[in-house]
Amino acid sequence: MKLICIGRNYTDHIKELANERPTDPVVFLKPDTSVLLKKQAFFIPDFSNDVHHEVEVLVKINKVGKYIDKKFAHKYYDEIGLGIDFTARDLQNELKSKGLPWEKAKAFDGAAVIGNWLPKSDFKNLDKINFSLKKNDVIVQQGNTEQMLWKIDELIEYISKYFTLKIGDIIFTGTPSGVAKVESNDELVGYIENTEMFKLTIK
């Protein structure tokens, strides 16, 4: 299993980090060791003083595919989920300033939260899914897949040009604005519409 992550896919998030709007999807990978085990707390790593939450809609691939045309992309997944791409922002900024890869800031152990899954058939329109993140009972991030620069099927088409998609691979589709630092004892709860998809504590 590999985690394929998309950066800068929501305009407001691009603006809040003062990033340049990309002409193509920004793609990076996380290894399976970055997945936070179910019901475990997230421990802030000792190499960062500024870990941010980034809530994202997830897509689970259900069959092998390469060079997938957008019009056939819907056949390659049947579940939608929600997760967090934890980011060591201070380390990421340092790496970016030196023109170096981001993996240490994005792919460290526990940096990927994968919540529950819902059947794709539960949704009338995958391009209009509301999702949100509460931190200590306050909504800190909320978005709608309608706001994506590249929608799910477009992402599958693009990603599959470069990487063979395999059963169980998960696509993190990008985060809306509102990313912020997590602190010890914070509680994070993610929702798709009104359905709770995950809950975790920060240590």
N, C-alpha and C positions, 0 to 999 in steps of 0.2 A: 504493500500500500504506500502511495505517496500523497502528500498534500500539496496541491498546486494553488498558490495564493495570488490574488490580483490586488495590486496597489493602485491608488489614485483613480478609483472608479466612480467616485462621487465628487461633484464639483465643490461643494461646501467644505469637504474634508481637504481637498487640494488647497483651497484658499486658507484654511485655518493653519496649515503647516507651511504656507508660503512656497508651495511646490509649483513647478511648471506643469501645465496641463499636457498630458502625453498625447501623441498622435496615434499610438498603438497601446494596447493593454500592457501594463507593467506586470511582469510575471516573476515570481520567485518560488522556491520550494522549501518545504519543511520535511525533515525525516520523520519516520514513525516514532522515534524516541522523543519527539517534541509533544506527543499527545499526552495530555494530563489524564491519568487514570480516573475512571468513574468514582464519584463520591470522595475524591481526595481534595484537600485544600491546595491552593496555589501558593507556593513559597517564593517570596521575592528573592531573586538570586543576589548573592553578595557582590556581584560585579556591576550592579546598577543601582542608582539612587532615583531612577525616574522611569519605572515600568508603567506603560499605558495600556488600558483596555481598548480593544477595537472589536466591536460586535459585528458579526457578518452572517449573511445567509449562506448556507452550505448546500452543495449538490453532490450526491453520491453516484458515481458511475457504476452501471450495472452490466456492461459488456465491453469487450475489447474494441477499440476503434483507433483509426489513424486517418488523417486527412478527411475529417468528417464535414460534410457540407452542412451549412446552417439549417437547411430545410429538413435534414434527417437527424439533427442533434437531439431532438426531443425523444428519440428512441433509445438514447444512451443513459437515461436516468429515470427513476420513478419515485425517488424520495427527496424531500427538501428538509434541511435542518438548520440549526443555528449554532454558532460557536463564537469563540473569542480568539483573535490573533493578538496575543500579548507581545508587546514591543518594548525593548529596553531603549527608550528614546535617546537618552544621553549617549549610549554606545552607538546607536544608529547614526546620530548626528556626527559623532567623531569619525566613524567609518566613511560616511558620505563626504565629509570635508576632505578626506584623503583619497577619494575616488576608489574606495575599496568595497567589496561585497558586503551585504547586510546580514549574512547568515548568523553571525554571532549574536546579533540584536533581535533576530526574528525566529530562529530555529533552535534555541536552547531547550533543554529538557523542561517539559511542562508548559511550553509556550503556546500550545494549541488546545483549546477547549472544544470538545465535540459533544454537543447536547443530544437531545432526542431527535427522532426522525418522524416526519409526517408523510403519508402517501401524496404523491403529486396530484392525484385525483381529488384531494381535498380542496384544491384551489381552483377557482374559476378562471383566474388570470395570473400566471406566474410573473407577469411584468407589473403587477400591482399588489405586492405582498407587503403589509405593514409589519415592522419588527422594531423591537426596542430593548434597551438595557436599563435596569434599575440598579443604582448603587445606594445601599442603605435606605431603600424604599423611595428613592427620588429618581425620576427618569433623567438619565444623563446622555443617552443617545437614542435617537429614533430616526427611522428612515423608511423608505418604500422602494422596492426594486424598480419602480418606474423612474427613479432618479439616477439609475445606473447609466454611465456613459456607454458601456457595452453590456447588453442583456445576456442572460444565461446561455442561450443557444449560440449567440455570437462568440461568447468566451470559449465554448466547447470547440467551435470551428477553428478559432485562432490557436488555442492551446494544442489541439491535435495536429497542427502543422509541425510542431516541434517535438512533442512528446506523445508516444503511444499511450493512450488512456486504457487502463486495465480495470477489471472488476474490483470494486472496493476503493478505488482512488477517490479522493474528496477535493472538491474545488471550493476554496474560500473566495467569495465573489467581491470582496471589498467592503470598506466601512464608511458610514456617513460621518458627519461632523460630530463633535462632542467628545472626542478621545481625551483622556485625562489620566493623571497619575493615580495608581492604587496605593492604599496604605494598609498596614497590618490591621486586621479585624474588620475590614470592609466586607460586606456581603454583596455579591453580584448575582442578579437574577435576569435571565434573558427570556424574551417573549416573541413568538410569532402571532400576530393578531393578539388574542387574549389567552393564548395557550402558553403555559410555562414550559420552556424547553431545557433550561438548565438552572442550577443554583450552586454557587460555590463561595467559599470563604477565603480571604487573603490572610496569609500568615507572614 
